[in-house]
Structure formats: structure tokens, C-alpha cells
Amino acid sequence: MGDCLGLSTVHVNRVVQELRAEGVIVWRGETVIIEDWPRLQQIAEFDPTFLCLESEPR
């Protein structure tokens, strides 16, 4: 995952462990389950308006 994101393996492992400890994600084999989507959005400071999924009138 680190190679795909351009991050070190150590950094990715630390972040994943923190997310698991907080109950935000569960990692089972090759599957990652997001248990708390609102909390993950908060941690990541995600802004859904950034994606501009809906067209606004001009």
C-alpha cells in the first residue's frame, strides 16, 4: 500500500494501526472494512464538496 501511495511502509503501518486501535477500520486478510465512515472523514479532514459530484448552475 505504501508504494501505491508514495509513503513509507513504516508510516502506513503506523497509521493503519492507529485506525484499527480507534475502531475506525478492521483489516481481515486482504479486506479492509471501514467501520466508522464519519470518523474516518473527520480524521482525514475530508471535504465532500471538493469532489464536485453535482453540477452547479452557472
The first five atom37 places (N, CA, C, CB, O) and aatype in JSON, in Angstrom:
{
  "aatype": [12, 7, 3, 4, 10, 7, 10, 15, 16, 19, 8, 19, 2, 1, 19, 19, 5, 6, 10, 1, 0, 6, 7, 19, 9, 19, 17, 1, 7, 6, 16, 19, 9, 9, 6, 3, 17, 14, 1, 10, 5, 5, 9, 0, 6, 13, 3, 14, 16, 13, 10, 4, 10, 6, 15, 6, 14, 1],
  "atom_mask": [
    [1, 1, 1, 1, 1],
    [1, 1, 1, 0, 1],
    [1, 1, 1, 1, 1],
    [1, 1, 1, 1, 1],
    [1, 1, 1, 1, 1],
    [1, 1, 1, 0, 1],
    [1, 1, 1, 1, 1],
    [1, 1, 1, 1, 1],
    [1, 1, 1, 1, 1],
    [1, 1, 1, 1, 1],
    [1, 1, 1, 1, 1],
    [1, 1, 1, 1, 1],
    [1, 1, 1, 1, 1],
    [1, 1, 1, 1, 1],
    [1, 1, 1, 1, 1],
    [1, 1, 1, 1, 1],
    [1, 1, 1, 1, 1],
    [1, 1, 1, 1, 1],
    [1, 1, 1, 1, 1],
    [1, 1, 1, 1, 1],
    [1, 1, 1, 1, 1],
    [1, 1, 1, 1, 1],
    [1, 1, 1, 0, 1],
    [1, 1, 1, 1, 1],
    [1, 1, 1, 1, 1],
    [1, 1, 1, 1, 1],
    [1, 1, 1, 1, 1],
    [1, 1, 1, 1, 1],
    [1, 1, 1, 0, 1],
    [1, 1, 1, 1, 1],
    [1, 1, 1, 1, 1],
    [1, 1, 1, 1, 1],
    [1, 1, 1, 1, 1],
    [1, 1, 1, 1, 1],
    [1, 1, 1, 1, 1],
    [1, 1, 1, 1, 1],
    [1, 1, 1, 1, 1],
    [1, 1, 1, 1, 1],
    [1, 1, 1, 1, 1],
    [1, 1, 1, 1, 1],
    [1, 1, 1, 1, 1],
    [1, 1, 1, 1, 1],
    [1, 1, 1, 1, 1],
    [1, 1, 1, 1, 1],
    [1, 1, 1, 1, 1],
    [1, 1, 1, 1, 1],
    [1, 1, 1, 1, 1],
    [1, 1, 1, 1, 1],
    [1, 1, 1, 1, 1],
    [1, 1, 1, 1, 1],
    [1, 1, 1, 1, 1],
    [1, 1, 1, 1, 1],
    [1, 1, 1, 1, 1],
    [1, 1, 1, 1, 1],
    [1, 1, 1, 1, 1],
    [1, 1, 1, 1, 1],
    [1, 1, 1, 1, 1],
    [1, 1, 1, 1, 1]
  ],
  "atom_positions": [
    [[0.83, -1.18, 0.0], [0.0, 0.0, 0.0], [0.87, 1.25, 0.0], [-0.94, 0.0, 1.21], [0.55, 2.24, -0.66]],
    [[1.96, 1.21, 0.73], [2.85, 2.36, 0.79], [3.39, 2.75, -0.57], [0.0, 0.0, 0.0], [3.47, 3.93, -0.89]],
    [[3.78, 1.76, -1.37], [4.29, 2.03, -2.71], [3.23, 2.72, -3.57], [4.76, 0.73, -3.39], [3.54, 3.65, -4.31]],
    [[1.99, 2.26, -3.47], [0.9, 2.85, -4.26], [0.64, 4.3, -3.87], [-0.39, 2.04, -4.08], [0.3, 5.13, -4.71]],
    [[0.82, 4.61, -2.59], [0.53, 5.96, -2.08], [1.75, 6.86, -2.06], [-0.04, 5.86, -0.7], [1.64, 8.06, -1.8]],
    [[2.92, 6.29, -2.32], [4.14, 7.09, -2.26], [4.55, 7.39, -0.83], [0.0, 0.0, 0.0], [5.16, 8.42, -0.56]],
    [[4.2, 6.49, 0.09], [4.53, 6.66, 1.51], [5.38, 5.48, 1.97], [3.24, 6.77, 2.37], [5.37, 4.42, 1.35]],
    [[6.11, 5.69, 3.06], [6.94, 4.6, 3.57], [6.05, 3.53, 4.22], [7.98, 5.12, 4.58], [4.97, 3.82, 4.72]],
    [[6.55, 2.31, 4.19], [5.84, 1.2, 4.81], [5.65, 1.45, 6.3], [6.59, -0.12, 4.59], [4.6, 1.12, 6.86]],
    [[6.65, 2.03, 6.94], [6.57, 2.33, 8.37], [5.43, 3.31, 8.66], [7.91, 2.91, 8.88], [4.66, 3.11, 9.59]],
    [[5.34, 4.36, 7.86], [4.28, 5.36, 8.07], [2.89, 4.74, 7.87], [4.46, 6.56, 7.11], [1.99, 4.95, 8.68]],
    [[2.73, 3.99, 6.79], [1.44, 3.36, 6.51], [1.06, 2.41, 7.64], [1.47, 2.6, 5.16], [-0.08, 2.4, 8.09]],
    [[2.02, 1.62, 8.11], [1.74, 0.69, 9.2], [1.3, 1.41, 10.47], [2.98, -0.16, 9.48], [0.36, 0.98, 11.14]],
    [[1.96, 2.51, 10.79], [1.59, 3.26, 11.99], [0.18, 3.82, 11.89], [2.58, 4.4, 12.22], [-0.6, 3.75, 12.84]],
    [[-0.15, 4.37, 10.74], [-1.49, 4.95, 10.55], [-2.55, 3.86, 10.59], [-1.56, 5.72, 9.22], [-3.6, 4.03, 11.22]],
    [[-2.29, 2.74, 9.92], [-3.25, 1.63, 9.93], [-3.46, 1.13, 11.35], [-2.77, 0.48, 9.02], [-4.6, 0.87, 11.76]],
    [[-2.4, 0.98, 12.11], [-2.52, 0.52, 13.49], [-3.34, 1.49, 14.34], [-1.12, 0.33, 14.11], [-4.14, 1.07, 15.18]],
    [[-3.14, 2.79, 14.13], [-3.93, 3.8, 14.86], [-5.4, 3.7, 14.49], [-3.4, 5.22, 14.55], [-6.26, 3.76, 15.37]],
    [[-5.7, 3.56, 13.22], [-7.09, 3.45, 12.78], [-7.74, 2.18, 13.33], [-7.18, 3.45, 11.25], [-8.91, 2.2, 13.71]],
    [[-6.99, 1.1, 13.39], [-7.51, -0.14, 13.95], [-7.76, 0.01, 15.46], [-6.54, -1.31, 13.69], [-8.78, -0.44, 15.97]],
    [[-6.82, 0.65, 16.15], [-6.95, 0.83, 17.6], [-8.16, 1.69, 17.95], [-5.68, 1.46, 18.17], [-8.8, 1.48, 18.99]],
    [[-8.48, 2.65, 17.09], [-9.63, 3.53, 17.33], [-10.93, 2.91, 16.86], [-9.42, 4.87, 16.64], [-12.0, 3.5, 17.05]],
    [[-10.87, 1.73, 16.23], [-12.09, 1.07, 15.77], [-12.64, 1.66, 14.49], [0.0, 0.0, 0.0], [-13.81, 1.44, 14.15]],
    [[-11.83, 2.4, 13.77], [-12.28, 3.03, 12.53], [-12.28, 2.02, 11.39], [-11.39, 4.23, 12.17], [-13.18, 2.04, 10.54]],
    [[-11.27, 1.15, 11.36], [-11.2, 0.12, 10.33], [-10.94, -1.24, 10.95], [-10.11, 0.45, 9.3], [-10.45, -1.35, 12.08]],
    [[-11.29, -2.27, 10.19], [-10.96, -3.66, 10.52], [-10.26, -4.22, 9.3], [-12.25, -4.51, 10.92], [-10.74, -4.06, 8.18]],
    [[-9.14, -4.89, 9.51], [-8.36, -5.46, 8.41], [-8.4, -6.97, 8.56], [-6.89, -4.92, 8.4], [-7.86, -7.51, 9.53]],
    [[-9.04, -7.64, 7.61], [-9.14, -9.1, 7.64], [-8.54, -9.66, 6.36], [-10.62, -9.57, 7.81], [-9.15, -9.57, 5.29]],
    [[-7.37, -10.25, 6.45], [-6.7, -10.78, 5.27], [-6.41, -9.68, 4.28], [0.0, 0.0, 0.0], [-5.66, -8.75, 4.57]],
    [[-7.01, -9.78, 3.09], [-6.82, -8.76, 2.06], [-7.96, -7.75, 2.02], [-6.69, -9.43, 0.7], [-8.03, -6.92, 1.11]],
    [[-8.86, -7.81, 3.01], [-10.03, -6.95, 3.02], [-9.94, -5.92, 4.14], [-11.3, -7.79, 3.17], [-9.65, -6.25, 5.29]],
    [[-10.2, -4.67, 3.79], [-10.28, -3.6, 4.78], [-11.73, -3.17, 4.88], [-9.36, -2.39, 4.4], [-12.36, -2.85, 3.87]],
    [[-12.27, -3.18, 6.09], [-13.66, -2.78, 6.32], [-13.65, -1.47, 7.09], [-14.46, -3.9, 7.1], [-13.04, -1.37, 8.16]],
    [[-14.32, -0.47, 6.55], [-14.43, 0.81, 7.24], [-15.62, 0.71, 8.18], [-14.58, 2.01, 6.24], [-16.77, 0.63, 7.72]],
    [[-15.36, 0.71, 9.47], [-16.4, 0.54, 10.48], [-17.05, 1.88, 10.86], [-15.81, -0.11, 11.72], [-18.21, 1.91, 11.26]],
    [[-16.31, 2.96, 10.74], [-16.81, 4.27, 11.17], [-16.45, 5.32, 10.11], [-16.22, 4.66, 12.56], [-15.47, 6.05, 10.25]],
    [[-17.28, 5.38, 9.06], [-17.02, 6.3, 7.94], [-16.98, 7.76, 8.38], [-18.08, 6.12, 6.88], [-16.06, 8.47, 7.97]],
    [[-17.93, 8.24, 9.2], [-17.86, 9.64, 9.63], [-16.57, 9.97, 10.38], [-19.05, 9.97, 10.51], [-16.01, 11.06, 10.2]],
    [[-16.09, 9.07, 11.2], [-14.85, 9.3, 11.95], [-13.66, 9.32, 11.0], [-14.66, 8.22, 13.03], [-12.75, 10.14, 11.17]],
    [[-13.64, 8.43, 10.01], [-12.56, 8.42, 9.03], [-12.53, 9.73, 8.25], [-12.71, 7.23, 8.06], [-11.46, 10.28, 8.0]],
    [[-13.7, 10.24, 7.88], [-13.78, 11.52, 7.18], [-13.24, 12.64, 8.07], [-15.23, 11.82, 6.77], [-12.53, 13.53, 7.59]],
    [[-13.57, 12.6, 9.34], [-13.1, 13.61, 10.28], [-11.57, 13.56, 10.43], [-13.77, 13.43, 11.66], [-10.91, 14.59, 10.37]],
    [[-11.04, 12.37, 10.61], [-9.59, 12.2, 10.76], [-8.86, 12.72, 9.52], [-9.24, 10.72, 11.01], [-7.83, 13.38, 9.62]],
    [[-9.41, 12.39, 8.34], [-8.77, 12.76, 7.07], [-9.06, 14.21, 6.66], [-9.23, 11.82, 5.97], [-8.52, 14.7, 5.66]],
    [[-9.91, 14.89, 7.44], [-10.33, 16.25, 7.09], [-10.9, 16.27, 5.68], [-9.15, 17.25, 7.22], [-10.59, 17.16, 4.88]],
    [[-11.73, 15.28, 5.37], [-12.32, 15.11, 4.04], [-13.41, 16.15, 3.83], [-12.88, 13.69, 3.86], [-14.27, 16.35, 4.69]],
    [[-13.38, 16.8, 2.67], [-14.39, 17.79, 2.29], [-15.1, 17.28, 1.04], [-13.74, 19.21, 2.04], [-14.54, 17.33, -0.05]],
    [[-16.34, 16.78, 1.18], [-17.03, 16.2, 0.02], [-17.3, 17.21, -1.09], [-18.34, 15.6, 0.47], [-17.48, 16.81, -2.24]],
    [[-17.32, 18.48, -0.79], [-17.55, 19.48, -1.83], [-16.36, 19.59, -2.78], [-17.84, 20.85, -1.21], [-16.49, 20.1, -3.89]],
    [[-15.21, 19.11, -2.35], [-14.01, 19.13, -3.19], [-14.2, 18.29, -4.45], [-12.8, 18.61, -2.41], [-13.64, 18.61, -5.5]],
    [[-14.99, 17.23, -4.35], [-15.17, 16.32, -5.48], [-16.11, 16.87, -6.55], [-15.69, 15.0, -4.99], [-16.08, 16.41, -7.69]],
    [[-16.94, 17.84, -6.19], [-17.87, 18.45, -7.15], [-18.67, 17.39, -7.9], [-17.11, 19.35, -8.15], [-18.66, 17.36, -9.13]],
    [[-19.34, 16.52, -7.19], [-20.08, 15.43, -7.81], [-21.36, 15.9, -8.49], [-20.4, 14.39, -6.78], [-21.85, 15.24, -9.4]],
    [[-21.9, 17.03, -8.05], [-23.12, 17.55, -8.65], [-22.8, 18.87, -9.35], [-24.24, 17.73, -7.58], [-22.05, 19.7, -8.83]],
    [[-23.39, 19.05, -10.54], [-23.16, 20.28, -11.27], [-23.96, 21.41, -10.65], [-23.54, 20.1, -12.75], [-25.11, 21.24, -10.26]],
    [[-23.32, 22.55, -10.56], [-23.99, 23.73, -10.06], [-24.38, 24.61, -11.25], [-23.09, 24.52, -9.05], [-23.63, 24.71, -12.22]],
    [[-25.54, 25.25, -11.18], [-25.92, 26.15, -12.28], [-24.94, 27.29, -12.42], [-27.34, 26.7, -12.07], [-24.4, 27.77, -11.42]],
    [[-24.71, 27.72, -13.65], [-23.78, 28.83, -13.89], [-24.52, 30.11, -14.04], [-22.95, 28.58, -15.12], [-23.91, 31.15, -14.25]]
  ]
}
